[in-house]
């Protein structure tokens, strides 16, 4: 849905003004050969198809949402976490400042009811997915499991997340400042006396896996390990197969203002696939062949690049047609949760993926370890 677009009549239809101007130009365009051959009338453009393909590059046209409804949904999510955490784990809704520009970033903070002592706990930054997404109730069973294993977990609601009003929503910067928003969650963890800043990892799903990969592919990173599950990998490729409806959520962002053919270098910069060679930190990547969001055609090249160029640091697994999750087939194969009980709805592939993830982080973050003399 486009907003703030000026419209004009084209025959019996209304189309965006920019499209109408193009239609007008095409309807009268002619071409003449050097030898003076008879002018050839241009092919008449289909107004409906032109309107469907039109993609604005203006931030004022960024697709909008029902912000009141989002705020209410976020309040419900917060109440669920508060109630379900009682007696199980500590829970707090906090905020911190992004290191890139000082923007206030809301976040969820989970931990043991009684911290074990100074610098006693490993920690993880968990990153939610979605072009405009948020930390949802469906993450509950997994975060409880993390806390039971000895981790402190922070889940940032980086710019563009839903549930915080129009300004936060429209500040979206996919692959840009949002990455720094998440990185700044590490800076907050360092202020907690019971967190060991030398044992912090990062994990995300889908767009969250995209951010996690970015943080690890920057070369220098404070994270000791990270997991990118069904991650977005290549925005040049992704926008080509997702089409105009998806492209409008990117081209209208302030930091992009256009499509890959207009801003190729910027889209390359924002695509983890092109930065594999910068990896210096262990990474775990799981993908699914029946993923209908991050399709296997997008996911496979990243896996191949990691196997070929970073075999000592990358632990990868391709799940062949795993039991589908609640959304987008294999895209949520490892996030199967009963919506009524908010407990895991396990499949063999979900169990395997999480067992591998926990073993990976156990190896690199050592959550059960206690610093000497403490």
N, C-alpha and C positions, 0 to 999 in steps of 0.2 A: 504494500500500500504506500503510495507516494503522497507527501504533504507539501504544501507551499509551492506547488507546481502551477504555472499559468497554463490554461487550456484554451484551445481554439477549435472551431468546427471544421471538420474535413468530411465533406459529403453529409451523410446522416450521422456521423460519429463525432465525438469530441476526443481530441488527442492532445498530448502536451504541445505547447507552443513551439518548442524546438523541433518536434517531429512535424508539425504542420508546415513550418518553414521549409523543411527538407522535402516534404511531399510536393509543395508548390514548385520548388526548384526542379525536382525530378520530372514533373509533369510537362515542363516546357523545354527541358534540356534537349539539345540536338547535337549531332556530330557531323562534321563535313570532312571528307577525305581531301588530301592535298590536291587531287586532280579535279576538285569541284563536283564530286558526285553528289547525288541527291541527298539532302539531310535525312538522317535516320532518327526517328522518334525514340526517346528513351523508354525503357520498360516501365510501365506504370507501377508504382509501389502500392502494396496492400496496406491501407491505414491500420487495420487491426494488428497485423504482424509488426508493423513499425512501432506501434504503441507498446506491444508486448516486449519488443527487443530494446526499447529505449532505456538507457541507464544514465541517470544524472551523475554529475561529479560535484554537486553542491551540498555542503553540510546541512543546509536548511531543508533538503529533501530526504534526509536520512529517515528510514522507516521508524515510525513512532509506535507507542504502545499505550495501554490503559494503565497509567501509573498508579492510580488509586487502587486498582485491583492488585497490582504488584506489591504495593506497600502492605495491603491486608494479607496477602499470601506470605510475605516475609514475616509478618508478626505471628502468623500461625506456625510457621517453621520454627521460629525462635521459642515459642511456647512448648512445642513438642520436644525440642532439645533440652529445655530447662526441666521439663517433667521427667523425661526418660533418662536424664543424667543423674537425677537425685539418688544418692546412695550408691551410685555405680562409678562415677568419675566426676572430676571437677569440670565445671562449664562456666564460661564467661563470654559475653559479647564485648569486644574491645574495639579500639581503633588506633591507628598509628599514622604517621606521616610518610608519604612516598618520598624516597630519596631523590627522585628525578625533578620534582617541582613542588613538593610540600603538600600535595593533595591529601585529604584525609581518606584513609582506606579502612572501612569496617572489616572486622575479622572475627572468627570463632576461635576460641582457645579451649582445648581440652587437655586434661592431665589426670594423674592419679589423685585420689582423695587426700592422701597423705604423701607428699613428696619425700623421697628417700634421703635427701640431704643435698648439700652444696655440690653442684655440677654432677649430680648422680644420674641424670636422665639424658638419654639420647632423644632427639626430637626430629619431627618431619614437618615440612611445609606441604600441605595437600592442596592441590589446585583444581577447582571445579571446571567443568567444560561449558560449551555453549558460546555462540557468537554474542548473544546477550543471555547469559545463564546466571545461576547462583548456587550457593551451597544448599542442597536440598535434604529433606528427611531421609531419602534413600541411602545417604552415606552413613547413617547412624550405626548399623551393625559392624561396618568396617572400622569406623573410628573407635568404637568400643573395644574391638579386638586389638587395635593398635595400642590403646591405653593399657589394656590387660597385659600386653607384652612389654610394657615399660616405657613406651614413648609418650612424649608430650607432642600434641598436634596443633598446629595453627592453620586455619583455612581462610585465606584472604578473599574478600569480595572486591577484587580489583576494579578499576574504572571500566564502565560498560556493564557491570553486573546489574541485575534487576532487583527491585525491592527497595531502592534508595532514592527514587525520584528522577525527574527528567535530567537534571544537571549531571548526575553520576552516570546515568544511562548514555547520554549524548557525548560524554567525554571518552567514549570507546576509542581505543587505539590498538587495534589487533596486531600483535607482533611488535609493537612499539613500546610506549610508556607503560603499558600493562605489565610487561616483563619486569620493569624496574619496581612497579608496585609490589609484585610478588617477591622479588629479591629483598625488598625492605622488610618483609615479614621476618627474615633471618635477623635483621638488626634488632627487631623487637624481642625475638627469642633470646638474644644475647643479654638482654637486661634482666632475664629471669634467673635468680640465683641457683635454682635447682636444675637448669639446663646446661649441658656441656656443649659449648659452641664448636667444639672439635668433632662432634658426632651428630651432625644435622644432615638430613637428606631431603630430597624433594620428589614428589610424586603427583601425577595428574593423569586424567583420562580425556581423550579426544582433544579439544582445545586446551584443556589443562595439561595434557601430555605434550602438546605443542609448546606451551610455555616452559614446562620442565626441561624439554630438549633444548630450547633456546638457552636456558640458564646453564646447562652443562656444556653447550657448544660454544660458549663465550671464551673458552680457554681458561682464564683465571676465574675461579668460582669458590665461594665459601662452602659449598656442599660437598660432602664426602662420597655421595652416591645418589642416583636418581632413577626413577622408573617412569617411562612414558608408555602408557597403555592405549592402544588404538589411536596413536597421535596423528593429528593433522601434520603434514610434512612439507607440502610444496604448494604454495598459493598460486603460482603461475599455472600449474596443472589443474589444481582444484577449481579455480574460478572458471576455467574453460569448460569443464564437464558439468558444473553445477548450474550454469546458465544465468540469465538476467535476474530472476527472482532472488537468487543468492548474491549475485554481484552487487546489488543495490545496497546491501548491508556493509560493503567494503568501499565502493567507489565514493560514497557520500561521507566517509569519515574524514575529519579535519586533517589528519596526518597523511591521508592517501590521495583524496581528490582525483580519482581516476582509476582506470583498469590497468591490468598488467601491460598491455601494449602501449599505454601512455606513460607508465611509471615502472618500467621493467626493473631498473636497478633497485628501486625501493621494495618491490615485491620479492626480489631475490634476497635482499637483506633480511626480510621478514620471514623467510622460509628456512626451517632447520635443515632441510635436505642439503642445501648448498654450503653448510658449515660443519660437516662431519669431521673434516680434517683438524678442527680446533678442539676436538674432544680430548680432555686430559683426565676425566673422572669416570669411574665405572657407571654404566647405564644398563638398565634392563628394558627391553622393548618387546611387547606382545601385540600381535596383530591377528586378524581373523579373515579368512578367505571369503566369508559370507557377510562381511560388513557392508551395509548399504549406505553408510554415511561417509566414513573414510574408506572408500572402496579399495580393494586389494591392489588395483592398478596404481593407486597413489602410495599405498603403504609399502609395497614390495621393494621399490627402489631404495628406500631408506634402510631396510633390513639388509639388502644386498651390499650397500655401501659400507655399513658397519661391519659386516662379516669380512669384506674384502680389505678394508683399510684400518679398522680398529678391533681386530679379533681379540686382543688382550684385554680390552676394556668393555666390550659389548657382550651382553648375554641376551640373545634373541630367540623368539619362538613364534612359529606360524601355526595357528590353530586352524585346522581344516574343517570347515563347516561345523563349528561348535554349536551347541544348543543355543538358540537365539535368546537374547534378553528382551526386555519389555519394549525397547525402541530400536529401530534400524538394524534388525537382525543381529549379526555377530558383533555389531558395534558395542552392545551392552552385554556381551556374553559373560563377562566377569563382574557384572553389577546387578545380578538377579536378586531382587529383594521382594518379599511378600508385602504388598502395599498395606495390608491390614495389621500385621504383627510387627512390621519393620524388622524382620529377621531375615537372614540369608535364605534364599530359595536356590539351594545349591544344585548345580549340574556337575558332571565329572570334569568338564573343562574349567568351570569356575573354581572348583576345589584345587585343581592342578595349578592354575594361574596364581591364585593367592598363596599356595604353598611355596611356589617358586619365588614369589615376591618377598614373602616373609623371610625365606632362607637367604635371599640376596641381601636384604637389609640387615639381617642378623650378622652376616659375614662382615659387612662394611661399617655398620654403626654400633654393633655390640651393645644392644640395649640393656643387657643384664650386668654389664660391667660396672664396677664402682671405682672411682678414682682412688689411687693409693693414699692411705692415711685419712680417708673420709668415711 
